[in-house]
Amino acid sequence: MQTDKDIKRINIASPYLKHRIIKTGKILFDRNKRLRVRFTTNAIIEYLDFKPIEDIFTKAVANRFRKKSLSAVTK
């Protein structure tokens, strides 16, 4: 049984991707636990700073699709 794996350089990833990797990923190599904890803490803070902007964007996109769907139904 073969499973595909993605390996990412998390230090150059976007705030969203860092959060997803930290939340759902698996650590394959950890040379320095203190550095990892500091990185994880900073990445979570960065994501939480970014989250309100992401929520506004997601809501705007959903509203736009909803309006397009409604206009297609009424035509």
Backbone as CSV, one residue per row, in Angstrom:
resi,resn,N_x,N_y,N_z,CA_x,CA_y,CA_z,C_x,C_y,C_z
1,MET,0.838,-1.177,0.000,0.000,0.000,0.000,0.888,1.248,0.000
2,GLN,0.717,2.066,-1.012,1.520,3.279,-1.122,0.655,4.500,-0.826
3,THR,1.194,5.418,-0.042,0.487,6.667,0.217,1.366,7.823,-0.217
4,ASP,0.755,8.847,-0.776,1.491,10.026,-1.200,1.740,10.933,-0.011
5,LYS,2.891,11.554,-0.012,3.266,12.485,1.055,3.707,13.788,0.404
6,ASP,3.385,14.873,1.047,3.872,16.186,0.640,4.889,16.646,1.669
7,ILE,6.015,17.095,1.196,7.019,17.667,2.081,7.117,19.142,1.736
8,LYS,6.947,19.979,2.733,6.939,21.431,2.531,8.030,22.078,3.369
9,ARG,8.595,23.131,2.833,9.478,23.994,3.622,8.573,24.983,4.321
10,ILE,8.193,24.639,5.501,7.156,25.385,6.217,7.590,26.815,6.550
11,ASN,8.884,27.062,6.678,9.326,28.399,7.055,9.058,29.450,5.980
12,ILE,8.795,29.047,4.726,8.492,30.015,3.666,7.027,29.949,3.233
13,ALA,6.222,29.203,3.943,4.813,29.029,3.591,3.976,30.227,4.040
14,SER,2.783,30.333,3.479,1.840,31.383,3.872,1.336,31.120,5.295
15,PRO,0.789,32.144,5.957,0.244,31.927,7.310,-0.800,30.805,7.343
16,TYR,-1.680,30.774,6.338,-2.718,29.744,6.303,-2.096,28.345,6.192
17,LEU,-1.136,28.197,5.266,-0.528,26.881,5.067,0.274,26.452,6.298
18,LYS,0.994,27.370,6.921,1.712,27.042,8.154,0.742,26.505,9.203
19,HIS,-0.393,27.192,9.340,-1.395,26.769,10.331,-1.916,25.370,10.021
20,ARG,-2.244,25.121,8.754,-2.765,23.804,8.371,-1.728,22.707,8.610
21,ILE,-0.469,23.011,8.282,0.583,22.015,8.473,0.782,21.731,9.963
22,ILE,0.820,22.791,10.765,0.990,22.607,12.208,-0.189,21.831,12.789
23,LYS,-1.388,22.141,12.313,-2.603,21.523,12.852,-2.763,20.062,12.413
24,THR,-2.460,19.760,11.151,-2.773,18.422,10.634,-1.558,17.632,10.179
25,GLY,-0.389,18.280,10.116,0.799,17.610,9.598,1.487,16.732,10.628
26,LYS,2.515,16.077,10.161,3.293,15.191,11.017,4.757,15.605,10.916
27,ILE,5.404,15.781,12.046,6.810,16.170,12.070,7.664,14.967,11.684
28,LEU,8.483,15.149,10.649,9.365,14.076,10.210,10.773,14.222,10.775
29,PHE,11.159,15.454,11.064,12.506,15.702,11.547,12.482,16.924,12.451
30,ASP,13.068,16.819,13.617,13.087,17.931,14.567,14.454,17.956,15.247
31,ARG,15.311,18.821,14.749,16.665,18.907,15.285,16.721,19.721,16.573
32,ASN,15.811,20.700,16.692,15.884,21.631,17.814,14.475,21.914,18.329
33,LYS,14.078,21.255,19.400,12.717,21.376,19.923,12.396,22.824,20.314
34,ARG,13.328,23.521,20.934,13.087,24.907,21.350,12.794,25.801,20.126
35,LEU,13.550,25.616,19.066,13.329,26.390,17.843,11.973,26.054,17.224
36,ARG,11.608,24.765,17.237,10.310,24.361,16.688,9.164,24.974,17.477
37,VAL,9.266,24.957,18.799,8.206,25.532,19.639,8.084,27.030,19.383
38,ARG,9.221,27.706,19.273,9.192,29.151,18.999,8.573,29.419,17.618
39,PHE,8.979,28.618,16.619,8.422,28.771,15.274,6.918,28.520,15.286
40,THR,6.484,27.459,15.951,5.062,27.123,16.019,4.278,28.245,16.679
41,THR,4.781,28.767,17.768,4.115,29.872,18.461,3.979,31.089,17.552
42,ASN,5.071,31.457,16.897,5.031,32.606,15.989,4.100,32.369,14.810
43,ALA,4.091,31.158,14.281,3.231,30.838,13.148,1.752,30.929,13.548
44,ILE,1.418,30.461,14.728,0.028,30.540,15.196,-0.382,31.989,15.418
45,ILE,0.501,32.782,16.008,0.199,34.205,16.196,0.013,34.895,14.849
46,GLU,0.894,34.594,13.897,0.786,35.175,12.554,-0.545,34.786,11.901
47,TYR,-0.931,33.514,12.045,-2.201,33.060,11.475,-3.384,33.760,12.137
48,LEU,-3.369,33.879,13.447,-4.481,34.529,14.145,-4.572,36.010,13.781
49,ASP,-3.443,36.652,13.498,-3.468,38.025,12.996,-4.085,38.088,11.605
50,PHE,-3.834,37.079,10.793,-4.302,37.013,9.409,-5.751,36.543,9.301
51,LYS,-6.226,35.794,10.260,-7.549,35.141,10.206,-8.707,36.095,9.949
52,PRO,-8.799,37.271,10.585,-9.930,38.166,10.285,-9.975,38.598,8.813
53,ILE,-8.809,38.799,8.211,-8.761,39.166,6.791,-9.229,37.993,5.940
54,GLU,-8.793,36.804,6.292,-9.226,35.604,5.577,-10.743,35.435,5.685
55,ASP,-11.306,35.665,6.857,-12.753,35.537,7.051,-13.522,36.543,6.190
56,ILE,-13.035,37.790,6.110,-13.686,38.806,5.274,-13.643,38.381,3.818
57,PHE,-12.504,37.913,3.360,-12.357,37.474,1.976,-13.276,36.295,1.668
58,THR,-13.283,35.299,2.554,-14.119,34.109,2.345,-15.591,34.486,2.290
59,LYS,-16.019,35.379,3.173,-17.409,35.824,3.189,-17.751,36.569,1.898
60,ALA,-16.856,37.426,1.423,-17.094,38.178,0.189,-17.208,37.248,-1.011
61,VAL,-16.341,36.255,-1.083,-16.386,35.298,-2.193,-17.681,34.487,-2.138
62,ALA,-18.057,34.036,-0.949,-19.297,33.268,-0.803,-20.504,34.103,-1.205
63,ASN,-20.545,35.367,-0.802,-21.656,36.245,-1.186,-21.713,36.438,-2.693
64,ARG,-20.560,36.598,-3.312,-20.533,36.794,-4.761,-21.075,35.567,-5.488
65,PHE,-20.653,34.373,-5.064,-21.162,33.150,-5.683,-22.656,32.986,-5.421
66,ARG,-23.085,33.334,-4.226,-24.499,33.236,-3.886,-25.325,34.158,-4.787
67,LYS,-24.865,35.391,-5.000,-25.574,36.339,-5.864,-25.620,35.855,-7.302
68,LYS,-24.506,35.275,-7.790,-24.482,34.746,-9.158,-25.435,33.564,-9.283
69,SER,-25.502,32.719,-8.271,-26.393,31.565,-8.307,-27.842,32.022,-8.324
70,LEU,-28.177,33.030,-7.511,-29.535,33.542,-7.479,-29.915,34.217,-8.789
71,SER,-28.988,34.953,-9.392,-29.307,35.624,-10.653,-29.494,34.604,-11.779
72,ALA,-28.796,33.476,-11.726,-28.958,32.427,-12.729,-30.310,31.758,-12.590
73,VAL,-30.826,31.641,-11.378,-32.119,30.999,-11.138,-33.265,31.898,-11.626
74,THR,-33.120,33.205,-11.444,-34.206,34.118,-11.800,-34.259,34.438,-13.283
75,LYS,-33.244,34.047,-14.053,-33.243,34.315,-15.509,-34.021,33.280,-16.254
